[in-house]
Amino acid sequence: MHLVTALILASSLLKKKNNKPFKGFYNIIELKHYLPGRMRLYVPDLKSNSDNKELLEAQLPKIKAIKSFDVNIITASILLNYDADAVEDTVIFGLIIQLLGLEQKIQEDIPAKLTKGLLQFESNLNRSIYERSNGLVDLRSGLITGFVLLATIGFFGKNIKKPSPYNLLYWAYIGISRGIR
């Protein structure tokens, strides 16, 4: 929760310098449209979730600065009209985050789409090498063997410009001790 509060406060301070609203957290709570005193938020956890809608409809009227709101569970969005002089947009974000219990999701360590794709590529390549060699070699053992062979060639006279044989041996050692991932 402290991380979320720190991010929101930092955004509030930065906003005063560049007048840009806080954009939210990707695929958790996102600002889709903003005018001072009016914002539309996209919250995937609202999708077809009438419990969260009821919670917001019960709690948001208690906030004096919020003039009106509309929670749409079909589009997973919240349209808020509020007094921009009475409350910062980042405070509204913090309020919605706390009401819906999104702090944990924000603090989760999630891999980027590129990381997921690279891991999938590595897994597919590993399987392909394993199948082609009839189980004799996989990606990890093939790379380690290649590094050791290149290092041996480098030590015994063949001119390898880059990487040095020492780097190859080090990479082989790391591959053996910890694995390629």
C-alpha positions in Angstrom: 0.0 0.0 0.0 2.9 2.4 0.7 4.2 1.9 -2.9 0.8 2.8 -4.3 0.5 5.9 -2.1 4.1 7.0 -3.0 3.4 6.6 -6.7 0.2 8.6 -6.5 1.8 11.3 -4.5 4.7 11.5 -6.8 2.4 11.8 -9.7 0.5 14.6 -8.0 3.7 16.5 -7.5 4.8 15.9 -11.1 1.4 17.0 -12.4 1.9 20.5 -10.9 5.0 20.9 -13.0 3.8 19.5 -16.4 0.0 19.6 -16.0 -0.4 16.1 -17.2 -2.9 13.9 -15.4 -1.9 10.6 -13.7 -2.4 7.8 -16.3 -2.9 5.0 -13.9 -1.5 1.4 -13.9 -1.7 -0.6 -17.2 -4.5 -3.1 -17.2 -5.4 -2.5 -13.6 -6.8 1.1 -13.5 -6.2 3.3 -16.5 -7.2 6.9 -17.3 -9.1 6.8 -20.6 -10.3 10.4 -20.8 -9.6 13.4 -18.7 -10.8 17.0 -18.4 -10.4 18.9 -15.2 -13.4 17.8 -13.0 -14.2 14.9 -15.3 -12.5 11.6 -15.9 -13.2 8.1 -17.3 -11.3 5.2 -15.8 -11.0 1.7 -17.2 -10.9 -0.9 -14.5 -10.8 -4.5 -15.9 -11.9 -5.9 -12.5 -15.3 -4.2 -13.0 -16.0 -6.3 -16.1 -19.3 -8.2 -15.3 -18.7 -7.7 -11.6 -21.9 -6.5 -10.0 -20.3 -6.7 -6.4 -17.7 -4.1 -7.3 -20.4 -1.9 -8.9 -22.5 -2.1 -5.8 -19.5 -1.3 -3.6 -18.7 1.8 -5.6 -22.3 2.9 -5.8 -22.5 2.6 -2.0 -19.2 4.4 -1.2 -18.7 7.1 -3.8 -21.8 9.2 -2.8 -20.2 9.6 0.6 -17.4 11.7 -1.0 -18.5 15.3 -1.1 -16.2 16.3 -4.0 -17.7 13.7 -6.3 -20.7 15.3 -8.0 -21.8 12.3 -10.1 -20.6 9.0 -11.4 -21.6 6.1 -13.6 -20.2 2.6 -13.1 -20.5 0.5 -16.3 -19.7 -3.2 -15.8 -20.1 -4.0 -19.5 -17.3 -1.6 -20.5 -15.5 -1.9 -17.2 -15.4 1.8 -16.8 -16.2 4.5 -14.3 -17.2 8.0 -15.4 -16.6 10.6 -12.6 -17.6 14.2 -12.4 -16.0 15.9 -9.4 -15.0 19.3 -8.1 -11.5 19.7 -9.4 -10.8 22.6 -6.9 -11.7 20.4 -4.0 -9.8 17.2 -4.9 -6.9 16.2 -7.1 -7.4 13.5 -9.7 -4.7 11.4 -8.1 -6.8 11.3 -4.9 -9.7 9.9 -6.9 -7.4 7.3 -8.3 -6.2 6.3 -4.8 -9.8 6.2 -3.6 -10.9 3.8 -6.4 -7.7 1.7 -5.9 -8.5 1.3 -2.2 -12.2 0.7 -2.6 -11.7 -2.1 -5.1 -8.7 -3.6 -3.3 -6.3 -3.1 -6.3 -3.2 -2.4 -4.2 -2.0 -6.0 -4.4 -2.3 -6.1 -8.2 -0.3 -3.0 -8.5 2.5 -4.3 -6.4 2.7 -7.7 -8.2 5.8 -8.3 -10.2 4.4 -9.2 -13.7 6.6 -9.9 -16.7 6.4 -7.8 -19.8 4.8 -9.2 -22.9 8.2 -9.3 -24.5 9.6 -11.3 -21.7 6.8 -13.8 -21.9 7.4 -14.1 -25.7 11.1 -14.6 -25.3 10.5 -17.3 -22.7 8.1 -19.0 -25.0 10.6 -18.8 -27.9 13.3 -20.3 -25.7 11.0 -23.1 -24.7 10.0 -23.9 -28.3 13.6 -23.7 -29.5 14.7 -26.0 -26.6 12.0 -28.5 -27.5 12.9 -28.4 -31.2 16.6 -29.0 -30.6 15.7 -31.8 -28.2 13.4 -33.5 -30.7 15.9 -33.1 -33.6 18.7 -34.7 -31.7 16.5 -37.5 -30.4 16.9 -36.4 -26.8 20.7 -36.2 -27.0 21.0 -32.4 -26.7 18.8 -29.6 -25.5 19.3 -25.8 -25.8 21.2 -25.5 -22.5 23.6 -28.4 -23.0 24.1 -27.3 -26.7 25.1 -23.8 -25.7 27.3 -24.9 -22.9 29.1 -27.4 -25.2 29.4 -24.7 -27.9 31.0 -22.3 -25.4 33.4 -24.9 -24.2 34.4 -25.8 -27.8 34.9 -22.2 -28.8 36.9 -21.5 -25.7 39.1 -24.6 -26.5 39.7 -23.4 -30.1 40.5 -20.0 -28.8 43.1 -21.3 -26.3 44.8 -23.5 -28.8 45.6 -21.0 -31.5 42.6 -20.2 -33.7 42.1 -16.5 -33.7 38.6 -15.8 -32.3 38.1 -12.0 -32.2 35.1 -11.8 -29.9 34.1 -13.1 -27.4 37.3 -14.1 -25.7 37.7 -17.7 -24.6 37.5 -16.5 -21.0 34.1 -15.1 -21.6 33.0 -18.3 -23.2 34.2 -20.4 -20.3 32.5 -18.0 -17.9 29.2 -18.3 -19.8 29.5 -22.1 -19.9 30.1 -22.1 -16.1 27.1 -19.8 -15.5 25.0 -22.1 -17.8 26.0 -25.2 -15.9 25.6 -23.7 -12.4 22.4 -21.7 -12.8 20.9 -22.6 -16.1 20.4 -20.5 -19.2 17.2 -18.8 -17.9 
